[in-house]
Amino acid sequence: MSPLVIVIILSLVCILGFFNEKVTKLTYEISLMLFSVVIGALLLAGTAIFKGTDIASVLDQSHFINIEGFLMKGVLCFMLFAGSCHMKLSDFKAQARQVTVLAIVCTLLGTVFYGALFYGASVLLGLEMSLPVCLMFGSIVAPTDPIAATSILSKFGLPKKLSFLIEGESLFNDGVGVALFVCFSGMATASSSGDFVGVMLREILGAVVTGVVMTVLCFLMYKYTKSKTLGIFLCLTAVSASYGICEWLGFSGAIASVICGIVFSYLRSRFCVNDDAEKTERFDSFWETLDTLLNSMLYVMLGLSFVHILQMEHVVIISLIAIFINLVSRSGSLGISSLLMGKVPDGYGRLDFVKLLTWGGLRGGLSVALAVSTCELLPERIYYVILGGTYAIVFFTTVIQGLTMKPVYQRISRRVVQKKAG
């Protein structure tokens, strides 16, 4: 990404953030995406108005941003580490079964349901998409987004156990989604990528081992250093090295980054209880600031890039179908998973639980990055169908579901309280 693009994105983050703080007062991340979509649409309109001129050429390039490069080859590892470095391993142990079922079973079922339903829709619309391609599409949109979950849903005052369950699912289902994507993209392109179980075991186990080893090695220095900045540098080294090694060996860099965060959090709570208060505060402040910055840049980039779907054929019908099937497949996979995960936390009934997590299943940058990566695998027409459907789902879940998540949660929680009182 060029320095000019970075400057433009950072400028938009500041301007839109200030405007939202003083005027609209929406949820911060949602406002960035929403206003960026408006700016992207204005750029697209300007391109049409000045068609055939140098101005049109500049405008046309200004709303194309390489999100895949920004995430997969840039900052995804730091965003995932920042989201997981404050998770408590004791909480995960208490809800290990629920998180595992949601991260693996729910993601797998969501992929299959979405792929099968979209295949049926593609036959009716004459899109000529094979079942493996539709299943690959399902693997792109099935995993929920950890960044959206931790930054948007955490502001609504969800109960502690339920909040951890949503965050835990979103943090761990990335690796499963990537494994499914590798498997089905291999089937779609008639190449050999191995069976799903083998791919998933390699992706996850390799990532876990890499993340643990690198984190422990860096923590040995972190524990004994008194430098407030060196400790932060060691964290950056651990997560970036883990991600790089995993990408090189074919493991899940996303899972390794999450493991780094969780293990680092555990080791800090176990061996650094008497740490200098300023060192602890500097660590927490750095990762919170970096997380907010990268998050903000991502939402602006997603918003600006959203205008690409406006150039698709049949954009409205494909977007509506993609959004509808996403809600159906998400609720169906959650319904089955809820039967396998044992007791639902915080006194929620299974139906209320399914409703809440269906509407709280936000999607984000990883889905877009996977969709963009299919450019060289698929014919152009099919590629734009998948890219457009993915953008539609990301926009709908982030903006529409994100804006309405609080009243949905409040309505469900009131019903739960009434049931307990009755």
N, C-alpha and C positions, 0 to 999 in steps of 0.2 A: 504494500500500500504506500503510495507516494506521500511525502510530507505535506503537500498541498491538500490532499484528501483528508489527512489527519487533522489539519488545522480547521478545515471546513466543518468536519464532524464535531470537533471540540467546541467550535464557535456556536454551532447549533445546539449542542448540549447546554451551554451556558445561557444562550438567549431564550431557548424554549423553557428551560428550567426556571429562569427568572420570571418569565411571562406567566407560567403556571402558578408559581408561588404567589404572585401579586394579583392575578386576575382569575384564572379558571379554578385553581385549587383542586385539581383532580389528583388521583394517585400518580406519583411522580413518573414511574416507568410507563404507565399507560398514556400519560400526556405526551411523553416524548415520541412514542410510536404514532399516536393519533395526529399530532401536529406535523410530524415528518411525512406522513402519508399526504397531508394537504400540500406541503411544500413539493413533494414529488409529483403530485398531480399538476401543480402550477408549472413545474419544469417541463412536464410532458405537453401541457398546453402551449407553453412558450416555444417548444420545438416545432409544433404544428404551425404556429403563427409565423415563425421566421423560417419556415421550410426552404431549404436550398441556399441558405446563407451561412456564413461562418458562425453566427450566433447560434443557429440551430445545431451545428456540429458540437459546439461547446456544451450546450444544454443537454444534448443527447448523451454525451459522455458523463455528465455530472450526476445523473441519477443511476449510473451503473456502479455497483460496489461489489468487490469480491468478498462476500461474507464467508465463503468456504475457507479462503486463505486466512482471513482475519481470525476465524475460530480454530479450524483444524491445524493450521500451521503457525498459530500465533498465541492467543491468550486463553483458549479454552481450559488448559490445565490450571492456570492461576484462578480462573473464575470458579472452577469446581473445588479447588483447594480452599478458597475463601469461604465457600458455602458449607464446607464440611469440617473445617478445622475447629469449630466450636461445638460439634456434636459430641455427646457423651457416650462412650462405649457401653456404659451401664444401661443407658436407655435402649440401645440397640439389642443388648442381651435380653432385656425384658420383652421386646417386641420382635425378636429375630424371626419367628415363624410368620408373623403377619407381613413384615417387610419383604421376606423372601418370596412369599406367595404372590404379593403384589408386583414385585420387581420381575419375577420370572414367569409365573403362570399367567398373570393378567396381561403382561406384555405379549406373550406368545399367543394367547387367545385373541387379544385385540388385533394382532397382526393378521391372523387367519380370518377372523370375522370381517375385518375391513377389506382384505383382499378378495374374499369371496363375494361380498356385497358389491364392491366396485367392479368386479369382473362382470356380474350380472348387469350393472348399469352400463358398462362399456359395450356389452352386446346389444342392448336396447338402443344405444346412441350410435352404434356403428363405428366405435373408436378403434377397433381391431387391436385390442390389448390382450395379450395372453394371460393365463392365470398366474404363471410365475412373475410376470411384470406387475400384476395387481398385488400379489403377495409382497413383492419388494416395496411397492407403494405403501402397503400396510405397515411394513417394518420401519418405514421412514416416519410415519405420523403416530405410531403407537406409543413410543416412549414419551412420558411427560417431561417437562423441562425443569431441571433443578434450580435454574436461575430465577425463573418466574415464580416457582413455588416458594423459594426462600425470601424473595424480595417483595412480592405482591401479597401472597396469602398470609405471611407472617404479621401483616399490619391489621388483620381482622380480629385478633384476639381469640384464635381457635384454642380449644383445650390442649393442654400440653401433650398428652399421648397421641391425640388425633393429629396435631400439628407435626409431631415427629414422624408419624406414619406417612403422611403426605410427603414430607421432605425426604424421608428415607427411601420411599418408593422411587421418587424422581431422581435421586442421586445414584441409585444402583441399577435402574432399568436401562440406562444408556448403553452399558456393555451388552446387555441382552439384545437390545434393539440393533446395535452394530453387528452382533453375531448373526442375527436373523437377516440383516441387510446383505452381509457377505454371502450367506447361504443362498438366498433367493436371487440376488443379482447374478451369482454364478449360474443358477438354473436358467435365468432369463437370457443370458448371453451364451448358453450352452458350453460354459467353461467349468472346470472342476475346481470347486472351492471347499470340498469336503462336506461331510454330513454335519447337521446342526449341532448334535451333541459334541462331536469332536471340536468343531469351531468354537463353541461356547466354552468348553473346558479350557481350550488353549487361550482364548481371549481373557477369561476371568481368572483362572488359576495363575497363569503367567503374570497377569497384571498385579494380582495380590502379592505374589512373591517379590516381584520387582519393587512395588511400592513399599512393602515392609522393610526390605533390605536397605533401600536407599534412605528411607526415613530414619531407621535406627542408626545408620552410619553418620548421618548429618546431626542427629540428636545428641550423639556422644560429644560432639563439639559444642552444640547449643547449650547443653547442661552446664558445661564448665566455663563458658565465656561470660564475662561481665559486660561485654560491649552490647549496647542496646541495638546497634545497627547490624552487627555481625550475625546476631541471632536471626534477624529477618533475612539476611543474605543466605543463610544456611537453609531456611525454609524454601526460598526461591530456587536454590540449587537442587534440593531434594525433589521437589515436584517437577521441575523442568527436566531434570535428568531422568526421572522415572518415566515421564511422558515420552521423551525422546527414545529411550531404550525400548519401550513397548512398541512404539511406532516402527522401529527398526526390526524388531523380532516378530512383529505381527500380532502383538497382544493388544488389549484395550487400554489405550492411554487415558481414556476418560475414567475407567474404573481405577486405574493406578493412582490418578490424581485424587480421587475420593478417598482411597485407602490411605494415602499420604496424610490427608487432612485428619482423618479419624485417628490414625495411629499417633500422629503428632499431638493431637488433643489429649489422648490417653496418657502419653508419656509426660506431657506437661503437668497434668493433674496428679500424676503418680510421683514424679521425681522433682518437680519445680514448685512445690507448694510454698516454699520460703523464698521464692525469687524476689528480686528488687521490684517494688510496685511500679516504678517508672518503666522498667524493662517490659513488664507485663502489659502496661497501658500502651506503650509504644507499639508492641506487637499487635494488639487488638485494633488499635487505631489505624495502623498501616493497612491491615487486611480489609478492614471495613471500608476505608477510603478507596483502595484499589478495586475492591468488588463493586462499589458504587460507580466508579469511573468507567470501568470496562462494561458494566451493565448498561450504563447510559449510552455509551457509544454503540453498543449492539442494538439497542432499541431504535436509535436514530437511523442506523444502517438498514434495519429491517423495514422501517417506515418508508425510507427513500426508495428502497428496492421494490416495495409492494406494487408500484405502478407498472411493473413488468406484466402483471397478470391482466392489465387492462388491454394489452395488445394481443391477447390470445383469441383464438376462435371459440365461439360459444362460451365466453368467459362466465356469464351469469349462471347458466345452467350447470356447468361443471363445478363452479364454486359452491353453489347451493347443494348439489349432490354430495360433494366432498365433505361439507360441514355436517349434513344430515347423517351420512354414513358414519362419520367420526363419533357423533353422539350415540348412535345406536350400538356401534361396536364397543365403545368404551363402557357403556352401561351393561351390555351383555357380558363382557369379560369380567367386570367388577362383580356382577351378580353371581357368577360361578365361583370366582375367587373367594368371595365372602363366605361361601359354604366350606371352604378348605382352610381358612385362616384362623378358625377358632373364634373365641369371643371378640366381639367388636368393642373397641375401647370407649371409655367415657359415657357408657350407658346408651349408646346409639343403637337403634334397631338396624337390621340389615338393609331394609329399604331406604331408610334415611341416610345410612352410610353410603349406599350406592348413589343416591341422588347427589349428595354433597361432593363425593369424589369424581362423579361424572362431570359436574359443572366446574369443579376445581382442577380438572385435568388440563392445565395450560400447556401449550406447546411453544417452542422457541427456536433459537438459533441452530441447535443441532439438527433438527428436522430440515431446516432450510439448507444447511450445509450438505446433508446427505442427498437431498433432492438435486442440488446443483451438481453434485459429483456424478450424477447419472448422465450428464451431457454427452460423454463419449461412449456410453454404453447403449443408448437408445436412439431410434430415429427421431429427428427434430420434432415432428408433430407429437409423438408420444411423450417426449421429454418435456414439452411445454404444458401438456396436460398434467403431468406429475408436479412440475414446478408451480403451476397455477393453483392446483388443488392444495398443495402444501402451504403456499402463501395465504390462501383463503382461510385455511384452518388456523394457522398461526395468528393471523389478524383477528379472526372471530374469537378464538379462545383468550387471547391476551386483552383485547379491547372490550369486546361485548361481555364475555364471561367474567373478565377481570373487574369491569365496572359494576357488574350486578352480583358479584360473589358475596359481598357483605350482606345485602338484604336476603339473599338465598340462605346464607348461613344463619342469619338471625331468625328467619321463619322456621327453619328446621330445628334450631336449638330451642326455640320456644315450645315446639311440639314435644321435644325430648323432655324438657323440664315439666311440662304438663303431665306426661306419662308417668314420670317419677313421682310427682305429687299425688296423682290418682292412685 
